[in-house]
Amino acid sequence: MPTTRHEWSSDIGDGDIGPGCKADRGVILGHLAARGNHGRLVLGRDARVRSGTVLYAGSHIGRGLETGHNVVIREGCEIGEGVSVWTGTVIDYSCRIGDQVKIHTNCYVAQYTEIGDGAFLAPGVSLANDLYPGQDDSRLVMSGPWIGPGAQLGVNVTVLPFVRIGAGALVGAGSVVTRDVRPGAVVFGNPATERGDVAHLREVSERVEAAAGSASRFRLSAQVQHAVEFAPGQADRT
């Protein structure tokens, strides 16, 4: 059973842990970074932190954080309210994440990344920040992507350094995003290219049909299975 006490490693020092925090055994709140003292961890009220999670000292996290197991949030991060970070994800230092962001399992959010309110990262998303890894000039301008409010990144998407993904854009599964994406665009591929607009996507009800007796519940509709080209301004596959 989770404990409702405010628990963090006694050898690390103080932390400002809000009321209503529920932390499993094996959670570390206020871990001290090897890079030096970045101040206390500030964790808002009503957090739910699952076993194996480490929240570093020096980050400020709003109300209602929820983590899966084995999540790491490094120092110097600013994280809004109602954020979910699921199992095995790492948020590296000096990131800024807005309210109501959902980051799924096994994601990597590189240092100096910004994610806007309501954005969604599906499992396996990787956000990069180093143009030429190992080179001093590249290290000096290290910068993660900017993910706009409400943007959605599909499974195993990779976004390269400096890229801006506009508000409400949709990036299809497996894409490698090397250039900016305009707001509301649908992109996919390697490299990701624009294929249409979110506003013109088919309704979900047109894309799927029931799969009776299957645990997967639904399957692609015959209409989608046989589609080979995009209608003008419309993305049929994402």
N, C-alpha and C positions, 0 to 999 in steps of 0.2 A: 504494500500500500504506500502511496506517496505521503511524504511528510508535509505538514503545513507550517513547520517552523522555518525561520529564516536561517538557512545553513550555507556557509561557505568555508573554505579552508582557513583554519585559524592561523596558519603560518604565513598567509598571504596578507592579511590585514583587513581593514574595514571595507565596507561597501554599503551603498544606500539601496536597500532591497525593499520594495514597496509591500504593503500589506496584501495578504491573500495569495502570496507566492506558494505554489505547490511544486516541490522539487523532489524527484526520486533520489534514492541512494545512488552515490556515484557521480553526482553532479558537482561541478566546481564553479562557484560564483566568485568572481574577483581574482582570477589568476593573473599573476604579475608577468608582464611581457619581458622577454630578454632584452628588448630594445630600450628599456628604461622605464621610469615611473611616468605614467600617463594619467595619474589621478585615479579616483575611485570608479568602480562600476556603479552606474545608476540604472536600476531596473524598476520600471513602473509596476503598479499594482496589478494583481490578478494574473501573474505569469504562471504558465504551466511548462515546466522544464523537465524533460525526460532523461533517463539514465545515460551516462556517458557524455553528456553535454558539458562544454567548457565555455564560459562567458568571461572574457578577459577584463581586467581592470582598465578603466579609461574609456569605456564605451557608454553611451547614453541610449537607453532603450525605453520606449514608451509603454503605455499600459497594454496588457493583454497579449504579450508575447507568448507564442506556443511553439515548442520545438518537438521534433522527433528525437530518436536516440542518436548519440554520437555526433551531435552538431557542434561546430566550433565557430564562435564569433570573436574575432580578434579585437585588439585595442583601437581606440580612436574612431569608432563607428558611431554614426548617428542614425538611429532606427526609430521609426514612428510607431503609431498605435495600431494594435490589431494585426501584427505581422506574424505569419506562419513560416517556419523554416523546418523542413522535414529531414528525415534520417540521412546521416552521412554527408550533409552539406557543410561546406566551409565558406564563411564570409571573411575575407582577409581584411587587413587593417585599413583604416581611413576611408571607409565607404559611407555613403549616405543613402538611406532607404526610406521611402515615404510610408504613409499610412496604408493599411489593408493590403500590403504586398504579400503574395504567396510564392514561396520558393520551395520547389518540390525536392525529392530525394537526389542525393549524389550530384549536386550542383557545385560549381566553383565560381565564386564571385571575387574577382581579382581586386587588389588594392586600387584605390582611387576610382571606384565605380560609383555611379549614381543611378538609382532606380526610383522612378516616380510612383505616385500614389496609384494603388490598384493594379499594378503590373503583375503578370503571372509568368513564372519560369517553370516549365515542365521538367520531368526528371532528366538528369544528365546534361543540363545546359552548362556550358563553359564560357566565361567572360574573360578575355585576355587583356593584358595591359603593357606588354613589352614588345615593341616592334621588331627589334633585333636582339633577342635574348643573349646576355653575356657581354654586350658592348656598352661601354661607359656612356656614350652619347645617348643611347636608347634609354639607359637607366635614368638619366637626368630628366627626361620628358615622359617617364612612365605614367600612363593614364589609362584607366579602364573605359569601357563604353558608357554612354548615357542612354538609359532606357526610359522612354517617355511614359507618362501616366497612361494606364490602361493597356499598354502594349502586351502582346502575348507571344511567348517564345515556345515553340514546340519541342518535342523530345530530341535530345542530343544536338541542339543548335549550338554552334560556336560563333561568338561575336568577337571580332578582332579589335585591337586598341583604337581609340579615338573615334570609333563609329558612333553615330547618333541614330537611334531608332525612334521615330516619331510617335506621338501619342496615338494610341488605339491601333497601331500597326499589328499585323499578324505575320509571324515568321514560321514557315512550315518545317516539319520535322527533318532533322539531319542537315539543315542548311548551314553554310559557312558565310557569314555576313562580313563583307570586306569594305562596303561603302555605305553611306548614310541611307536611311529608309525614310521616305516622307510619311507624315501622319496619315493613318487610315489605309495604308497600302498593304497588299498581300504580296509577300516575296517568298521564294523558296529556290533551292538548288545550291550547287557548289561551282562557282560562287553564286550567292543568292541574287536573283534578278526579279524585277517587279512583274507580277502576273495579273494584277487587277486591284480591286478595291474591296475592303471589308464590307462596305455598304452594298456591294453587288453579289455577295456570296449567296449561294443557294440556301434556302431554309434547311435546317437539320432534318425536318420531316421528309424532305425530298431526297436526302442523301442516304437514309438508312431505312431498313425494314426489319421487322421482328424475326429472330432466329429461334423458333419454338424449341424448347427442350435443351437449349445450350446455355452454359454458364456465361458465355459472352453476350447473351441477350439480344444483340442486334448485329446486322451485317450490312455491307454496302448494298444499296438498291441496284436493281438491274440498270436503271437509267445512268447511274454513276459508273457502274462497271463497264458499260459500253461507250462511255464518253471518251473521245480521242482528241478533241480539240476544245479550245476555250471559245465560248461566245464572246463577242466584242465587249470589253470592259468587265468581263465576269470570270472569276477564278473558279474552276470546277474541282480542282484538287489542291489541297493544302497540307 
